[in-house]
Amino acid sequence: MITVTRLNGTKVIINALLIEVIEESADTVITLTTGKKLVVKEKSSELIVLNQQFLRTIGLIATAQKSEQTEGPSA
């Protein structure tokens, strides 16, 4: 789970595993796999860092990196 800030300043906690697309124009729009869209203050680069931190806490990034090291890069 990651915490993001809506434009009105309220904090929302979302399941980072449900993020499908992050669009950045005048505002940042997160589209979830459920189809729900959230407009937030954070920039896409901040959201990527938050998502990576979350994935590390549940062990997904370490698992993916270990897999690449043992299997080599995909062709």
N, C-alpha and C positions, 0 to 999 in steps of 0.2 A: 504494500500500500504506500502511496505517496500523497503528500499534502500539496495542493495547489491553491491559488488565490483567484477568486472570481473578480471581475472588474469592479464590483461594488465593495470589495475588501473582505468578503466572507471567505473563510477557509473551507475547503472541501477535500475530503480524503477519498482517493479513487484507487481502484485495483489496477496497478501498473501493467498487469498481464493482459488487461482488456484494451490497452491502447493500440489502435490500428493505424491511425494517421495523425501527425502533428503538422498543422499548416500555420505558417507565419506570414501575415501581411501587415496590415495596420495593427491587428490584434492577433493573439495566438489562439488557434482553435484546435482542440483535441477531439478527435472522433474515436469513439469506443467501438468495439466489435458489436455491441448491442445496437449501434446506430445513433446513440445519444451523443450530442455535441456539447462541449463546454468551452466557453470563451474565458481565457485566463490571462493574468498579468505576466506570468513567467514567459521568458523567451524559449524557443525550441532548444537551444543549447543547454539551458538550465534543466529543462525537462529530461533531456538525454542523460545528464549527470545524475539526476534523481532516480531515473529508471535503472541506470547501471548500478547505483548504490543499492537499490532494492534487490536487484537480481543477485548481487554479491551476497546479501544477507540471507537469501534462500538457497544459495549455492549453485545457481544456474550458470553464472559467468565462469566460475572456476571449472565446472564440468565441461563446458563448451571449449575452453582453452586447453584443457587436458586432452580432450578428444582430438583436437586439431594437432597437438604435439605428437600424439601417438599414431594418428592416421595420416598426417600430412595434409596440406591444403587440398581443397576440392579442385578437380580439373574443370 
